Amino acid sequence: MGNKTRAFRQKTAPRARAAAPFVWPLGKSLNSPDEMNTSYGPRIDADRWDFHDGIDLPAPVGTPVHAMADGVVHRAGPADQVFGSTHVRLKVVDPIDGKNDLFLVYLHLDSIAADVIPGTQVKQGDVIGTVGQEDATYPHLHFEFRKGGVEQARSVHPLRYLPYVNKRNFRQLRLDRCNFYRDNGDKRMVRLGFDVANRREGDVQGVDVELKRTGGEPRKFHVDLDDRNTIVSDKGDEHAFNEQGIAVEGYQKSNLKGEGLNELHYGVLIKDIAPDFERVKLTVEDVKNEKPKRAEFPLPKLATGRKPVHSRAGFEESETFPPPGWELSVLSGNICRPDKANLEDAQRLLCQDLGSASGTVIRAGLRFALPIDRAVRPMSWRLRADIKPAELQMDKGLVIHPLAFLAGNEIVGAACLRKVVSGDLFAGVMIRSKDGFFRERINKGEKGKIPTDSVVRWEVELLRIGTRQTTAVLRLNDEVVARVNGDTASVEPDAACLGIVHRHRGLQLTLHADRLLLTEAPR
């Protein structure tokens, strides 16, 4: 942590522990924490990065919810323009500094006690409502501590105040992913990882990262989950990185108990690392600032003669075909070749499936072998092309994939082109889940509708590869139209494909493609 933050914690944490004025909201305990699901801090929600401003406690609908401390009801009522569910907000005295400016927020309630109305006093342990499921995917209590004001951005870690046993629960610090790219010079983006052994003690407070080099000053990065100058209280992958160039990701959704998961997984991403940096040091700190965990790793480098993956192709007569690094993958009788009939340039790629019955999942296309032999593999990929579906003789309800990431002959993540009941074509994206089945999102609005008489720029991006919260994102003409989460913790894409990919029989398909790009460079 930074010196200012660390000094504050060292000064205030003993006072907070000695006062111990708060009880847990479900069990009313001063000794035994309620069972936690997702804790405070970064997580994945709605298939994107999210900052979770509180703690989720799973419990059946109707479970009594108690006041965690003496205080005054500041707000209570049904869902409104501020809260999306039935809620209670209490105003209490902060035992750390004695100020009457700490707000306790309770959300997803099924009911509120009759005497809990704004302005009334409550005592610690009073029943203020019951657990519900409003505006949630499963029954649980979500609660927050907001310091110095009612705004969500003022949220702080609840475990700064609630009693719990602090154990050495940070595990498996590691450097597990690296992307190489060129942006005004050679650059790297690395992902460091660590786990929390038990979700019942989700007490990550922050991280420090130091990049080291011989004969030069180090670069230092800092994230404190309570400091909105270092991490934002918002949702969206675009909010993950702070101004320093560090992001903290949490690879879990809310209902960990329902999914049978106990550990919390985190990633720490550092981008734009120059080649002269040789080592990286990671420090993870807990709420009580008592049991930090540290580890240091050598930074990955490309082997001599190896280059970052950044492949472009326009399929012009002056260009090699197949493009460097790509190979033809065409079933007998099908076609994949450059063609004179133009999209925007003089020549483009023609892919045709002329009724193939069976074979590999790639019916007619180009395949690129990804560098899975690297000691540290990439954490993300982007695959893009201008595509025009000229002929699609396929039954309603069927789907094909013009862009795909594969593991052997199996799809890991792919763009989708699906014919719906009306006969219209819509785009979407799919990804493999932990059980081997696929999750698919098709955008059936105007943004996802695909014409057969014009060119659309398609891009599929895989994010957070190697985690249980991998995200596949589809962009059309540079606008996100669909995204979905899967699990690649046990499966690794080893190839990228442009062309006609499917598992059906007897389809008559023609696609035109141009301006191909495959890259490991982040957006």
Residue pairs with C-beta under 8 A, 6 or more apart in sequence:
1 9
1 205
1 206
1 208
1 222
1 224
1 285
1 289
2 222
2 224
5 206
5 224
5 226
5 227
6 289
9 205
9 288
9 289
10 289
12 96
12 97
13 160
13 287
13 288
13 289
13 290
15 95
15 96
16 95
16 96
16 160
16 161
17 163
17 288
19 95
19 96
20 30
20 163
21 69
21 70
21 95
21 124
21 161
22 68
22 69
22 124
22 161
22 162
22 163
23 29
23 30
23 66
23 68
23 69
23 124
23 125
24 32
24 33
24 34
24 68
24 162
24 163
25 34
25 57
25 65
25 66
25 67
25 68
25 106
25 141
25 143
26 34
26 57
26 59
26 63
26 64
26 65
26 66
26 131
26 141
27 34
28 66
28 125
29 163
30 163
31 163
33 162
33 163
33 164
33 200
33 201
34 57
34 59
35 57
35 58
35 200
35 257
36 55
36 56
36 57
36 199
36 200
36 201
36 202
37 56
37 57
37 58
37 140
37 199
37 254
37 255
37 256
37 257
38 52
38 55
38 56
38 199
38 202
38 250
38 252
38 253
38 254
38 256
39 52
39 55
39 159
39 196
39 199
39 202
39 203
39 204
39 264
40 52
40 53
40 54
40 55
40 155
40 157
40 158
40 159
40 202
40 225
41 51
41 52
41 157
41 202
41 204
41 225
41 248
41 250
42 49
42 50
42 51
42 52
42 225
42 231
42 240
42 248
42 249
42 250
42 266
43 50
43 51
43 52
43 250
43 252
43 253
43 254
44 50
44 249
44 250
44 251
44 252
44 253
44 464
44 469
44 471
44 485
45 52
45 235
45 253
45 254
46 235
47 471
47 483
47 484
47 485
48 235
48 236
48 237
48 471
48 483
49 235
49 236
49 237
49 239
49 240
49 247
49 249
50 234
50 235
50 236
51 231
51 232
51 233
51 234
51 235
51 239
52 250
52 254
53 144
53 152
53 155
53 233
54 105
54 107
54 142
54 143
54 144
54 145
54 155
54 158
55 142
55 143
55 158
55 159
55 202
56 140
56 141
56 142
56 254
56 255
57 131
57 140
57 141
57 142
57 143
58 138
58 139
58 140
58 255
58 257
58 258
59 131
59 139
59 140
59 141
60 131
60 139
61 110
61 130
61 131
61 132
61 133
61 139
62 110
62 130
62 131
63 130
63 131
63 141
64 127
64 129
64 130
64 131
65 88
65 106
65 109
65 127
65 128
65 129
65 130
65 131
65 141
66 124
66 125
66 126
66 127
66 128
67 90
67 104
67 122
67 123
67 124
67 125
67 126
67 128
68 90
68 92
68 104
68 124
68 143
68 162
69 90
69 92
69 93
69 104
69 124
70 92
70 93
70 121
70 122
70 123
70 124
71 90
71 91
71 92
71 93
71 104
71 121
71 122
72 90
72 91
72 92
72 119
72 120
72 121
72 122
73 88
73 89
73 90
73 116
73 117
73 118
73 119
73 120
73 121
73 122
73 128
74 89
74 90
74 91
74 103
74 118
74 150
75 82
75 87
75 88
75 89
75 118
75 150
76 87
76 88
76 89
76 112
76 116
76 117
76 118
77 86
77 87
77 112
78 86
79 85
79 86
79 87
79 134
79 135
83 107
84 107
84 134
84 135
85 107
85 108
85 109
85 132
85 134
85 135
85 136
86 108
86 109
86 110
86 111
86 112
86 129
86 132
86 134
87 105
87 106
87 107
87 109
88 105
88 106
88 109
88 112
88 116
88 128
88 129
89 103
89 104
89 105
89 106
89 150
90 103
90 104
90 106
90 122
90 128
91 100
91 101
91 102
91 103
91 104
92 100
92 102
92 103
92 104
93 99
93 100
93 102
94 100
94 101
94 102
94 147
95 161
96 160
96 161
99 148
101 147
101 148
101 149
102 145
102 146
102 147
102 161
103 144
103 145
103 146
103 147
103 149
103 150
103 154
104 143
104 144
104 145
104 146
105 143
105 144
105 145
105 146
106 128
106 129
106 141
106 142
106 143
107 135
107 141
107 142
107 143
107 144
108 131
108 132
108 133
108 134
108 135
108 136
108 139
108 140
108 141
108 142
109 129
109 130
109 131
109 132
109 134
109 141
110 129
110 130
110 131
110 132
110 133
110 134
111 129
111 130
111 132
112 128
112 129
113 126
113 127
113 128
113 129
116 122
116 128
116 129
122 128
131 139
131 140
131 141
132 139
133 139
133 140
136 142
136 254
137 254
137 255
138 254
138 255
138 258
140 254
140 255
143 158
144 152
144 155
144 158
145 155
145 156
145 157
145 158
145 160
145 161
146 152
146 154
146 155
146 156
147 154
147 155
147 156
148 154
152 233
153 228
153 232
153 233
155 226
155 233
156 226
157 203
157 205
157 225
157 226
157 287
159 202
159 203
159 287
160 226
160 287
164 201
164 203
165 201
166 201
166 203
166 286
166 287
166 288
166 290
166 291
167 197
167 198
167 201
167 291
168 291
168 293
169 196
169 197
169 198
169 201
169 203
169 286
169 291
170 194
170 195
170 196
170 197
170 204
170 284
170 286
170 291
170 292
170 293
171 194
171 195
171 196
171 197
171 263
172 193
172 194
172 195
173 192
173 193
173 194
173 282
173 284
173 293
173 294
173 295
174 192
174 193
174 194
174 295
174 297
175 190
175 191
175 192
175 193
175 280
175 297
175 299
175 300
175 376
176 191
176 192
176 193
176 376
176 466
177 190
177 191
177 376
177 377
177 378
177 379
177 465
177 466
178 188
178 189
178 190
178 191
178 299
178 300
178 374
178 376
178 377
178 378
178 379
179 188
179 189
179 308
179 378
179 379
179 380
179 520
179 521
179 522
180 186
180 187
180 188
180 302
180 307
180 308
180 309
180 378
180 520
181 187
181 188
181 189
181 308
181 310
181 519
181 520
181 521
181 522
182 308
182 310
182 521
183 272
183 521
185 274
185 275
186 274
186 275
187 271
187 272
187 273
187 274
188 273
188 275
188 299
188 300
189 269
189 270
189 271
189 272
189 273
189 379
189 522
190 269
190 270
190 273
190 280
190 299
190 300
190 376
191 267
191 268
191 269
191 379
192 209
192 267
192 268
192 269
192 270
192 280
192 282
192 297
193 265
193 266
193 267
193 268
194 266
194 268
194 282
194 284
194 293
195 263
195 264
195 265
195 266
196 202
196 203
196 204
196 263
196 264
196 265
196 266
197 263
198 262
198 263
199 252
199 256
199 257
199 261
199 262
199 263
199 264
202 264
203 286
203 287
203 288
204 225
204 264
204 266
204 284
204 285
204 286
204 287
205 224
205 225
205 226
205 285
205 286
205 287
205 289
206 222
206 223
206 224
206 225
206 226
206 227
206 230
206 284
206 285
207 222
207 223
207 246
207 248
207 268
207 282
207 283
207 284
207 285
208 220
208 221
208 222
208 223
208 282
208 283
208 285
209 220
209 221
209 222
209 246
209 268
209 270
209 280
209 281
209 282
209 283
210 218
210 219
210 220
210 221
210 280
210 281
211 218
211 219
211 220
211 221
211 270
211 273
211 277
211 279
211 280
211 299
212 218
212 277
212 278
212 279
212 280
212 281
213 276
213 277
213 278
213 279
214 278
216 276
219 277
221 244
221 245
221 246
221 270
222 230
222 244
222 246
223 230
223 231
223 242
223 246
223 248
223 268
224 230
224 231
225 231
225 248
229 242
230 242
230 244
231 242
231 248
232 239
232 242
237 463
237 471
240 247
240 248
240 249
240 269
241 247
241 269
241 271
245 270
245 271
245 272
246 268
246 269
246 270
247 267
247 268
247 269
247 271
248 266
248 267
248 268
248 269
249 266
249 267
249 268
249 269
249 464
249 469
250 264
250 265
250 266
251 265
251 266
251 267
251 464
251 467
251 468
251 469
252 261
252 264
252 265
252 468
252 469
253 259
253 469
253 485
256 262
256 264
261 468
265 467
265 468
267 379
267 464
267 467
268 282
269 379
270 280
271 522
273 299
275 301
277 299
278 298
278 299
279 296
279 297
279 298
279 299
280 296
280 297
280 299
281 294
281 295
281 296
281 297
282 294
282 295
282 296
282 297
283 292
283 293
283 294
284 292
284 293
284 294
285 292
286 292
300 374
300 375
300 376
302 308
306 371
308 519
308 520
308 521
309 325
309 370
309 371
309 378
309 518
309 519
309 520
310 518
310 519
310 520
310 521
311 323
311 324
311 325
311 326
311 368
311 516
311 517
311 518
311 519
312 323
312 515
312 516
312 517
313 319
313 323
313 326
313 515
313 516
314 345
314 347
314 514
314 515
314 516
315 321
315 323
315 338
315 345
315 347
315 348
315 349
315 513
315 514
315 516
316 338
316 345
316 346
316 347
317 338
317 346
317 347
321 337
321 338
322 328
322 366
323 366
323 516
325 368
325 369
326 366
326 367
326 368
327 366
327 367
327 368
327 369
328 336
328 366
328 367
329 336
329 360
329 362
329 364
329 365
329 366
329 367
329 497
329 499
330 336
330 362
330 363
330 364
330 365
331 353
331 356
331 359
331 360
331 363
331 364
333 354
333 355
333 356
334 351
334 352
334 353
334 354
334 356
334 363
334 364
334 500
335 350
335 351
335 352
335 354
335 364
336 349
336 350
336 351
336 352
336 364
336 365
336 366
336 499
337 349
337 350
338 347
338 348
338 349
338 350
339 347
339 348
339 349
339 350
339 512
340 346
340 347
341 348
341 350
341 512
342 348
343 386
343 388
343 455
343 512
343 514
344 386
344 455
344 514
344 515
345 514
345 515
348 386
348 512
348 513
348 514
349 366
349 498
349 499
349 512
349 513
349 514
349 516
350 510
350 511
350 512
351 364
351 365
351 499
351 500
351 509
351 510
351 511
351 512
351 513
352 364
352 500
352 509
352 510
352 511
353 363
353 364
353 500
353 502
353 507
353 508
353 509
354 508
355 506
355 507
355 508
356 363
356 505
356 506
356 507
357 505
357 506
358 505
360 409
361 404
361 406
361 409
361 410
361 411
361 501
361 502
361 503
362 404
362 406
362 497
362 499
362 500
362 501
363 499
363 500
363 501
363 502
363 509
364 499
364 500
365 497
365 498
365 499
365 500
365 501
366 497
366 498
366 499
366 516
367 406
367 495
367 496
367 497
368 495
368 496
368 497
368 518
369 494
369 495
370 378
370 381
370 493
370 494
370 495
370 496
371 377
371 378
372 492
372 494
377 465
377 466
377 492
378 465
378 520
379 463
379 464
379 465
379 466
380 461
380 462
380 463
380 464
380 465
380 520
380 522
381 405
381 461
381 462
381 465
381 493
381 496
381 518
381 519
381 520
382 459
382 460
382 461
382 517
382 518
382 519
382 520
382 521
382 523
383 403
383 405
383 459
383 460
383 461
383 496
383 498
383 517
383 518
384 403
384 457
384 458
384 459
384 460
384 515
384 516
384 517
384 518
385 402
385 403
385 457
385 458
385 498
385 513
385 514
385 515
385 516
385 517
386 455
386 456
386 457
386 458
386 513
386 514
386 515
387 402
387 403
387 455
387 456
387 457
387 458
387 511
387 512
387 513
388 452
388 454
388 455
388 456
388 511
388 512
388 513
389 402
389 417
389 425
389 450
389 452
389 509
389 510
389 511
390 452
390 510
390 511
390 512
391 452
391 508
391 509
391 510
392 400
392 417
392 419
392 425
392 452
392 507
392 508
392 509
392 510
393 507
393 508
393 509
394 400
394 419
394 504
394 507
394 508
394 509
395 419
396 419
396 420
396 421
396 423
397 418
397 419
397 420
397 421
398 418
398 419
398 502
398 504
398 507
399 416
399 417
399 418
399 419
399 440
399 502
400 416
400 417
400 500
400 501
400 502
400 504
400 507
400 509
401 411
401 414
401 415
401 416
401 417
401 501
401 502
402 415
402 417
402 458
402 498
402 499
402 500
402 501
402 511
402 513
403 414
403 415
403 458
403 459
403 460
403 496
403 497
403 498
404 411
404 413
404 414
404 415
404 460
404 496
404 497
404 501
405 411
405 412
405 413
405 414
405 460
405 462
405 493
405 495
405 496
405 497
406 412
406 493
406 494
406 495
406 496
406 497
407 491
407 492
407 493
407 494
407 495
408 494
410 432
411 430
411 432
411 438
411 501
412 431
412 432
412 462
412 488
412 491
412 492
412 493
413 429
413 430
413 431
413 432
413 460
413 462
413 470
413 472
413 486
413 493
414 429
414 430
414 431
414 460
414 472
414 501
415 427
415 428
415 429
415 458
415 460
415 474
416 427
416 428
416 429
416 430
416 440
416 442
416 474
417 425
417 426
417 427
417 450
418 425
418 426
418 427
418 428
418 442
419 425
420 426
420 442
420 444
424 449
425 449
425 450
425 451
425 452
426 442
426 443
426 444
426 448
426 449
426 450
427 442
427 443
427 448
427 449
427 450
427 456
427 458
427 474
427 476
427 481
427 482
428 440
428 441
428 442
428 443
428 448
428 474
428 481
428 482
429 440
429 441
429 460
429 472
429 473
429 474
429 482
429 483
429 484
430 438
430 439
430 440
430 441
430 472
430 484
431 438
431 439
431 462
431 470
431 471
431 472
431 484
431 485
431 486
432 438
432 486
432 487
432 488
432 491
433 439
433 486
433 487
434 468
434 486
434 487
434 489
434 490
438 486
439 484
439 485
439 486
440 484
441 482
441 483
441 484
442 448
442 482
443 474
443 481
443 482
447 476
447 479
447 481
448 476
448 481
448 482
450 456
455 512
455 514
456 476
456 477
457 475
457 476
457 477
457 478
457 515
458 474
458 475
458 476
459 474
459 475
459 476
459 478
460 472
460 473
460 474
460 475
461 472
461 473
461 475
461 523
462 470
462 471
462 472
462 488
462 493
463 470
463 471
463 472
463 473
464 470
464 471
465 488
465 492
465 493
466 488
466 489
466 492
467 487
467 488
467 489
468 487
468 489
469 485
469 487
470 485
470 486
470 487
470 488
471 483
471 484
471 485
471 486
472 483
472 484
472 485
472 486
473 480
473 482
473 483
474 480
474 481
474 482
474 483
475 481
496 518
498 513
498 516
499 511
499 513
500 509
500 511
